[in-house]
């Protein structure tokens, strides 16, 4: 396992350079970057087809920098300089515990003052270069793909909040014992909570900017598959605890052409520092070999394959909502069956032990099937949704 990118560099290439970059965080960032790219491409396609149209935004230009702009820029510059210089001067502590170093109140006052002055001057110079003798309103054309960055940011923030809320609902005892630590911790994220939070943020943004929600969800469907698949690579590489139940069985002959870790994996040197045999015993599982089903790997491979398929056929699907309906079905079915070999908290519902993800994934499949029937009915009646 490679908890940090520097661990991978050392093991794979012999490069010993300590870096404060967590492997999980690296792949999450990569997921957002690739997602943003494909989202932008999807929006461009919708605009070329006339489904999304550029909007005209009236902006006031030619003004010098306002006091509030200078103060807000200076404040951001102060925070960056305050932490940046401190982290550079105490780099070893930053590498050892990036979270504590970033969230602490320690920093460099001189670095903060310098950052504030630089940021405030940069804002002043930016506005001064565009200053007009007589400021005026102008019409600015905004293409749909220009919304991609804002939508990714909003989906990330609201998705992170939703992921934390859903996780803490599952682990209520830990949350009530220390609510603040549970909410600000970088660990403990639930995918469906993130999806729900991100969807809520996206719907609000679409309504505000007059973007058709059903078409936007069609654009997001393959992007979500790819981003989730890349994010799960981070889970597998870092060993963040998303592995499955014990798998002590020998690898079957039909899979002998693959490396053994595709069948079962011990997640040695995982980011949590856990011994799987000990942790399994806490959950009343018996593990002889200390190896687990590598469920993050399975989810990553499946979701990336699903992305390739949907992305390749997206232009052949003309009915609005159909792509998103397909996404709901395949995502729900994949997650439902992967839950059978994952460790999760079970809810007792009508005498059945059901996990939160199984419950939500079942709703996804039902919603997807309903969407398919609805879109097919709309097609038969020659109605656009």
C-alpha positions, 0 to 999 in steps of 0.5 A: 500500500502507498498511503502517500505518493512519496511511498509509491515513488520510493517503492516503484522508482527508488526516489526518496523525496518526502511529499505531503500528498496523500494517495487518496487525495491525489486520486480524488483531485485527479477524479475532479480534473478528469471529470471537469474535462469530460463535463466541459466536452459534454456541455460543448456537445449539447451546445453544438446540438442547440440543446444548451444555448449561450446566455448573455450576461450584463457586466459593469466594466472599467471600474477601479478596484473597490475597497472591499475587493482589495480587502477580500483579496488581501484577506485571502492572500494573508491566509495563503502566505500565513500557512505557506511560509509556515509549511515551508519552514516546518516541512517535516511536520507538514509531511508527517501530518498534513491535516493537522498542519493545514488546520492548525492556527500556527503560521507565519505572520510575516508571510501572511502580511506579505501575501496580503500585500501581494494579493491586494496589489495584484487585484489593484493592478488587474482592475487598473489595467482594464479601467475606462475613463467612463465605466459602462455596462457590456453584454458578455456571452457565456457559453454552457461549457464555461459553467463546468468549473463552477458546477464541479466546485459546487458539486464538490462542496455540497457532495463533500458535505453530503458524504460526511453527513451520510457517513456520520449517520451510519457511525452515529456513536462516533459522531456523537462522541466528537461531532467536530472531529467527525465532520472535519476529518478527511476520512469517513466519506459515503459515496451516496451521501456525496451523490445526493449532496452534489445533485442538490447543489447541481440542481440549484445551480441549473435552476439559477442559470436556466440550464435544463436539469434532465439534459445536465444529468445526462451529461453528468452520468458518464462523468460520475462513472469515470470520477468514481472509478478513479476515486476508487483507485485512491481507496485501493492504493491507500488502503482506506478501509473500503476493502471487503470481507475476509477472503481466505479461499485460494485463487481459482484456476480460471483466474490464474493468469491474473496476479493474486491481489486481484482475488484477495489482498492483505492491504499491508502498510495501509493508511489506517495502520490496521492489521486486517486479522485484528480488525476483522475480529472486532467485527466478528469476522474470522480471517486466517490469512488477513486478506480481503476481497479488493472491492475498491479495485472491482468497483474501479474497473467496472465503473471505468468500463461503464464510462467507456461504454456510455461515453462511446454511445452517448451521441446515439441516444437522443431521448433526454433522461435515458442516459441518466436512467441507465446510469442509475441502473448500472450504478445501483446494481453494481453497488448492490452486489458489491455490498455482499462482500463489503463490510458495512453497518446493517439496518434491521428492516422488516427482519432483514439485515440491509446496509445503507448502500444496499437500500439506496442502490435498490432505490437507484435501480427502481428509479432508473427502471422508472426513468426508462419506462417514462422516457420510452413513453415520452418517445412514443408520444413524441414528447421531449422531457 
